[in-house]
Amino acid sequence: MRQTRPGASGRVRGRRIGRMDLRIFTEPQQGASYETLLAVARATEELGFDAFFRSDHYLVMGDSDGLPGPTDAWITLAGLARETRRIRLGTLMTAATFRLPGVLAIQVAQVDAMSGGRVEFGLGAGWYEAEHTAYGIPFPAEKFPRLEEQLAVITGLWGTPPGETFSYEGRYYQLKDSPALPKPAQRKVPVLIGGLGKRRTPELAAKYADEFNVPFASAQDSAAQFQRVRTAAQEAGRDPDSLVYSNALVVCVGKNDAEVARRAEAIGREVPELKENGLAGSPAEVVDKLGTYAETAGTSRVYLQVLDLSDLDHLELIADQVKPQVS
C-alpha cells in the first residue's frame, strides 16, 4: 500500500483500500449507563458508521470501578432498536451460558422486530468465570458442546415455517412441539461466530455462521484462522466466500501525537502497545493498518473497540478522516 499523507485540507489522502465496513464496538461492563450507550449509538448513526455492537458481560474487567454497573445486552439493544433508524445492532458475543436457547431465540427475534430487521446475532461459548460466580450463573465445564446445541436450537426455531412445530433432543437441551414463535423480521438473522480455535470453531462457523470474527489478533494470525474457516466451509460443501471475514480491534486515533497519547492514557493503555496490537496513531497510520488487514487476511469488516465512551470527538475524527478512505 502506498503511504498515505495528510492533505492540505487536513484530511488523509491516499489510495483507497477497497470497501471495508467500520462498526463501533463498546464494552459497557467497564462502566456505562444506558444514556451513555444511547449517545454513542446516535453518534454511530449520525456519523455514517455501519453498526453499533456491544459486549455481553456482567462484570468489569481490570482496574475500572464499572460504575454505574452492568447493563444487559439485549435490553440495551431493545431500547436502541426504537431510538435508532439505520444502523445494524448486535453483540460480540452473547454468552451461551447466560440464557436458555429458547428464551434467547424469543428475545433476539423480538429485538429484530422492534428494529425493523436490523439485528445481527453473535454467539460465543462464554468464558469469564468470575462474572458467573458474581451473579449466580452456572458455569458449566462443557461449554462448547452447549454452544453447538444452542446454535442448533436457535436457528432451528427461527427457520421453522409458520404453522409448523420444532422439536429437538440434545444432551443439554430438549424442546418438544414448540410453535417456534415469534419470527424475526428478517428472513434470516445474520449469525456471527468467532475465535481462534483451530478445528471445532471453524467447523461450527462453516455450519452456522454468516460472519466469522477474529478478535484482537494480528493480520497474520487472522489470515491463518480465516483460511481454516475457508477450508472447513469447502469441506462442508459451502462457498467460503459466502461468509464475511471480520476483526475486532481497539481503536485510538488522534490528529497528532499528543492527542493519541491523551486518548491512550484515558483508557489506561500505552501508545506503542496499541500500535502493535490495535489501530492506533494518526488517521494515516490507521488507514495503513486497516489496509494490512485487508491485504493480508482478506478482512472486509472491522469492529472498532471504543473504550472511552465519553469521547464522541474520537468517533467524529474517525468518521471524517479514516472512514472515507475505506468506503
C-alpha positions as a printed NumPy array, in Angstrom:
array([[  0.   ,   0.   ,   0.   ],
       [  1.251,   3.467,  -0.833],
       [  1.897,   5.586,   2.241],
       [ -0.997,   7.946,   2.951],
       [ -0.378,  11.529,   3.991],
       [ -2.412,  14.462,   5.306],
       [ -3.683,  16.709,   2.54 ],
       [ -3.877,  20.47 ,   2.65 ],
       [ -7.439,  20.251,   3.91 ],
       [ -6.338,  18.216,   6.939],
       [ -7.986,  15.053,   5.581],
       [ -5.96 ,  11.942,   4.893],
       [ -5.336,  11.406,   1.2  ],
       [ -4.143,   8.192,  -0.341],
       [ -5.074,   5.063,  -2.213],
       [ -8.383,   3.6  ,  -1.135],
       [ -8.082,   0.078,   0.222],
       [-11.406,  -1.175,  -1.075],
       [-14.73 ,  -1.386,   0.667],
       [-14.416,  -2.094,   4.385],
       [-17.289,  -1.765,   6.835],
       [-16.39 ,   0.073,  10.025],
       [-18.551,  -0.685,  13.047],
       [-18.488,   0.705,  16.57 ],
       [-17.975,  -1.855,  19.324],
       [-18.433,  -0.98 ,  23.011],
       [-17.592,  -2.677,  26.323],
       [-20.28 ,  -1.333,  28.706],
       [-19.285,  -3.603,  31.603],
       [-16.333,  -1.248,  32.062],
       [-18.785,   1.47 ,  33.123],
       [-21.618,   2.906,  31.048],
       [-25.247,   3.804,  31.636],
       [-27.932,   3.267,  29.018],
       [-27.897,   7.022,  28.365],
       [-24.181,   6.857,  27.555],
       [-24.71 ,   3.94 ,  25.193],
       [-27.59 ,   5.764,  23.541],
       [-25.363,   8.791,  22.921],
       [-22.716,   6.58 ,  21.325],
       [-25.3  ,   4.738,  19.213],
       [-26.785,   8.008,  17.972],
       [-23.302,   9.293,  17.106],
       [-22.623,   5.997,  15.331],
       [-25.697,   6.532,  13.192],
       [-25.227,  10.243,  12.543],
       [-21.575,   9.809,  11.566],
       [-22.313,   7.124,   9.   ],
       [-20.861,   4.009,  10.628],
       [-22.456,   0.711,   9.678],
       [-23.397,  -0.669,  13.073],
       [-23.339,  -0.408,  16.858],
       [-22.297,  -3.555,  18.708],
       [-21.713,  -4.215,  22.36 ],
       [-20.198,  -6.924,  24.522],
       [-22.347,  -9.198,  26.672],
       [-20.706,  -9.154,  30.113],
       [-21.917,  -8.562,  33.656],
       [-18.642,  -7.861,  35.442],
       [-15.967,  -5.215,  34.995],
       [-12.504,  -6.317,  33.893],
       [ -9.293,  -4.715,  35.112],
       [ -8.982,  -1.672,  37.355],
       [-12.155,   0.237,  36.397],
       [-14.863,   0.604,  39.037],
       [-17.507,  -0.336,  36.467],
       [-19.964,   2.271,  37.723],
       [-22.91 ,   2.548,  37.455],
       [-22.876,  -1.232,  36.963],
       [-23.628,  -3.641,  34.139],
       [-26.347,  -3.228,  31.555],
       [-27.94 ,  -6.223,  29.89 ],
       [-27.001,  -6.572,  26.221],
       [-30.415,  -7.47 ,  24.824],
       [-32.336,  -4.992,  26.965],
       [-29.933,  -2.304,  25.756],
       [-30.373,  -3.326,  22.121],
       [-34.15 ,  -3.381,  22.509],
       [-34.038,   0.239,  23.648],
       [-31.671,   1.25 ,  20.866],
       [-33.855,  -0.548,  18.331],
       [-36.552,   2.072,  18.98 ],
       [-34.18 ,   5.052,  19.187],
       [-32.16 ,   4.491,  16.001],
       [-33.285,   4.073,  12.41 ],
       [-30.459,   2.832,  10.189],
       [-27.542,   1.17 ,  11.95 ],
       [-27.27 ,  -2.556,  12.471],
       [-27.343,  -3.711,  16.102],
       [-25.672,  -6.73 ,  17.652],
       [-23.404,  -8.46 ,  20.138],
       [-19.793,  -9.59 ,  20.17 ],
       [-20.528, -12.066,  21.622],
       [-23.623, -13.12 ,  23.558],
       [-22.572, -15.773,  26.07 ],
       [-24.32 , -19.105,  25.587],
       [-24.028, -19.665,  29.336],
       [-26.253, -16.685,  30.189],
       [-29.588, -17.658,  28.647],
       [-31.58 , -20.728,  27.675],
       [-31.662, -21.042,  23.88 ],
       [-35.453, -20.959,  23.538],
       [-35.661, -17.768,  25.592],
       [-32.752, -16.223,  23.705],
       [-34.404, -17.014,  20.361],
       [-37.521, -15.14 ,  21.506],
       [-35.504, -12.168,  22.802],
       [-33.451, -11.736,  19.644],
       [-36.462, -12.192,  17.357],
       [-38.361,  -9.54 ,  19.316],
       [-35.493,  -7.04 ,  19.181],
       [-35.163,  -7.705,  15.464],
       [-38.849,  -6.906,  15.005],
       [-38.52 ,  -3.789,  17.183],
       [-35.659,  -2.577,  14.979],
       [-37.355,  -3.288,  11.678],
       [-34.926,  -6.092,  10.878],
       [-31.532,  -4.652,  11.867],
       [-30.22 ,  -7.226,  14.361],
       [-27.128,  -9.397,  13.956],
       [-26.546, -12.211,  16.403],
       [-23.093, -13.041,  17.746],
       [-22.974, -16.115,  19.966],
       [-19.99 , -17.499,  21.864],
       [-19.422, -20.224,  24.423],
       [-18.839, -17.875,  27.388],
       [-15.511, -17.732,  29.192],
       [-15.416, -15.286,  32.115],
       [-15.979, -17.468,  35.174],
       [-15.825, -14.591,  37.693],
       [-18.939, -12.894,  36.301],
       [-20.848, -16.151,  36.562],
       [-19.83 , -16.535,  40.187],
       [-20.649, -12.901,  40.954],
       [-24.232, -13.178,  39.696],
       [-25.07 , -16.797,  40.436],
       [-24.941, -18.011,  36.832],
       [-23.906, -21.653,  36.36 ],
       [-20.515, -22.017,  34.664],
       [-20.533, -25.476,  33.087],
       [-17.379, -27.387,  32.303],
       [-18.61 , -28.415,  28.849],
       [-19.25 , -25.04 ,  27.244],
       [-18.514, -25.672,  23.591],
       [-20.983, -28.574,  23.186],
       [-23.661, -26.353,  24.753],
       [-22.831, -23.627,  22.241],
       [-23.306, -26.106,  19.403],
       [-26.705, -27.134,  20.736],
       [-27.75 , -23.524,  21.294],
       [-26.975, -22.691,  17.675],
       [-28.953, -25.718,  16.505],
       [-31.947, -24.78 ,  18.666],
       [-31.988, -21.04 ,  17.925],
       [-31.539, -21.356,  14.164],
       [-33.963, -24.262,  14.153],
       [-36.65 , -22.224,  15.898],
       [-36.179, -19.265,  13.567],
       [-36.124, -21.477,  10.479],
       [-39.281, -23.453,  11.254],
       [-42.048, -22.4  ,   8.823],
       [-45.067, -20.669,  10.409],
       [-47.727, -23.175,  11.376],
       [-45.199, -25.959,  11.94 ],
       [-43.564, -27.029,  15.193],
       [-39.959, -27.567,  16.209],
       [-38.593, -30.361,  18.384],
       [-35.044, -31.037,  19.452],
       [-33.486, -33.786,  21.522],
       [-29.974, -32.911,  22.597],
       [-27.729, -33.747,  25.501],
       [-28.228, -30.358,  27.158],
       [-31.473, -29.008,  25.678],
       [-34.739, -30.657,  24.78 ],
       [-37.7  , -28.992,  23.061],
       [-40.956, -30.683,  22.096],
       [-43.572, -29.324,  19.709],
       [-42.508, -25.709,  20.064],
       [-44.595, -23.297,  17.967],
       [-41.238, -21.663,  17.152],
       [-42.592, -18.166,  17.582],
       [-42.05 , -15.262,  17.274],
       [-40.195, -14.985,  13.99 ],
       [-37.56 , -12.299,  13.394],
       [-38.426,  -9.504,  10.981],
       [-35.542, -10.562,   8.743],
       [-35.857, -13.668,   6.665],
       [-32.545, -14.706,   8.218],
       [-30.823, -13.037,  11.153],
       [-27.08 , -12.955,  10.404],
       [-25.182, -15.223,  12.8  ],
       [-21.65 , -14.328,  13.936],
       [-19.205, -16.87 ,  15.31 ],
       [-15.614, -16.102,  16.216],
       [-12.452, -17.078,  17.99 ],
       [ -9.089, -18.703,  17.393],
       [ -9.951, -22.373,  17.94 ],
       [ -8.239, -24.329,  15.197],
       [-10.703, -27.147,  14.488],
       [-14.106, -27.092,  16.156],
       [-14.643, -23.337,  15.837],
       [-14.083, -23.298,  12.04 ],
       [-16.332, -26.34 ,  11.659],
       [-19.083, -24.649,  13.653],
       [-18.7  , -21.476,  11.6  ],
       [-18.935, -23.418,   8.366],
       [-22.227, -24.898,   9.533],
       [-23.948, -21.883,  11.102],
       [-22.146, -18.581,  10.57 ],
       [-22.82 , -15.765,   8.149],
       [-19.779, -13.936,   9.518],
       [-16.589, -15.082,  11.19 ],
       [-14.811, -12.724,  13.568],
       [-11.271, -12.819,  14.924],
       [-10.864, -10.575,  17.975],
       [ -7.654,  -8.74 ,  18.896],
       [ -5.253, -10.718,  16.704],
       [ -2.592,  -9.758,  14.179],
       [ -3.277,  -9.692,  10.46 ],
       [ -1.091, -12.779,  10.073],
       [ -2.897, -14.768,  12.767],
       [ -6.233, -13.616,  11.358],
       [ -5.241, -14.789,   7.881],
       [ -4.386, -18.238,   9.224],
       [ -7.69 , -18.532,  11.087],
       [ -9.724, -17.247,   8.152],
       [ -8.072, -19.887,   5.989],
       [ -9.099, -22.589,   8.458],
       [-12.686, -21.367,   8.205],
       [-12.485, -21.29 ,   4.407],
       [-11.181, -24.851,   4.372],
       [-13.917, -26.004,   6.749],
       [-16.549, -24.332,   4.586],
       [-15.227, -26.035,   1.463],
       [-15.189, -29.403,   3.197],
       [-18.809, -28.803,   4.253],
       [-19.779, -28.095,   0.642],
       [-20.19 , -24.379,   1.205],
       [-18.745, -21.474,  -0.762],
       [-16.1  , -19.915,   1.537],
       [-16.909, -16.501,   0.058],
       [-20.438, -16.756,   1.439],
       [-19.045, -15.718,   4.835],
       [-17.968, -12.234,   5.901],
       [-14.495, -12.196,   7.499],
       [-14.06 ,  -9.573,  10.21 ],
       [-11.775,  -8.397,  13.005],
       [-12.342,  -6.611,  16.304],
       [ -9.552,  -4.202,  17.251],
       [ -9.147,  -1.484,  19.861],
       [ -9.013,   1.968,  18.273],
       [ -7.117,   5.064,  19.411],
       [ -6.782,   7.779,  16.766],
       [ -5.525,  11.343,  17.123],
       [ -4.813,  14.278,  14.848],
       [ -1.317,  14.45 ,  16.344],
       [  0.937,  12.533,  18.747],
       [ -0.289,  14.473,  21.772],
       [ -3.917,  13.613,  21.04 ],
       [ -3.088,   9.938,  20.524],
       [ -1.202,   9.92 ,  23.853],
       [ -4.106,  11.628,  25.629],
       [ -6.595,   9.094,  24.325],
       [ -4.329,   6.19 ,  25.189],
       [ -3.908,   7.482,  28.746],
       [ -7.677,   7.85 ,  29.115],
       [ -8.124,   4.119,  28.522],
       [ -5.1  ,   3.063,  30.569],
       [ -3.005,   1.867,  27.627],
       [  0.422,   2.682,  26.18 ],
       [  0.729,   4.058,  22.649],
       [  3.403,   1.582,  21.426],
       [  1.328,  -1.364,  22.663],
       [ -1.807,   0.   ,  20.998],
       [  0.046,   0.482,  17.72 ],
       [  1.321,  -3.08 ,  17.93 ],
       [ -1.956,  -4.746,  18.868],
       [ -4.681,  -2.409,  17.646],
       [ -5.499,   0.54 ,  15.432],
       [ -3.642,   3.498,  16.881],
       [ -1.9  ,   6.628,  15.733],
       [ -2.727,   9.229,  13.14 ],
       [ -5.567,   8.7  ,  10.66 ],
       [ -2.941,   7.86 ,   8.015],
       [ -1.383,   5.192,  10.262],
       [ -4.765,   3.646,  10.99 ],
       [ -5.764,   3.582,   7.318],
       [ -2.46 ,   1.877,   6.559],
       [ -3.04 ,  -0.725,   9.298],
       [ -6.547,  -1.405,   8.003],
       [ -5.011,  -1.924,   4.589],
       [ -2.669,  -4.537,   6.055],
       [ -5.645,  -6.477,   7.392],
       [ -7.482,  -6.195,   4.077],
       [ -4.499,  -7.321,   2.019],
       [ -3.017,  -9.939,   4.364],
       [ -6.125, -11.508,   5.863],
       [ -8.921, -10.543,   3.492],
       [-10.723,  -8.63 ,   6.233],
       [-13.765,  -6.762,   4.917],
       [-15.254,  -5.552,   8.201],
       [-13.692,  -4.17 ,  11.365],
       [-15.3  ,  -3.627,  14.768],
       [-13.615,  -0.595,  16.319],
       [-13.44 ,  -1.237,  20.045],
       [-14.085,   2.192,  21.577],
       [-13.146,   2.176,  25.259],
       [-13.718,   5.825,  26.215],
       [-17.438,   6.218,  25.576],
       [-17.453,   9.849,  26.662],
       [-15.141,  10.899,  23.815],
       [-17.535,  11.369,  20.905],
       [-14.974,  13.624,  19.199],
       [-12.955,  10.435,  18.703],
       [-15.759,   8.941,  16.633],
       [-16.088,  12.144,  14.647],
       [-12.378,  12.127,  13.788],
       [-12.556,   8.506,  12.61 ],
       [-15.672,   9.244,  10.557],
       [-14.065,  12.314,   8.996],
       [-10.524,  11.134,   8.309],
       [-10.465,   7.315,   8.358],
       [-13.833,   6.098,   7.147],
       [-13.768,   7.937,   3.765],
       [-10.543,   6.113,   2.883],
       [-12.093,   2.652,   3.274],
       [-15.629,   3.2  ,   1.985]])
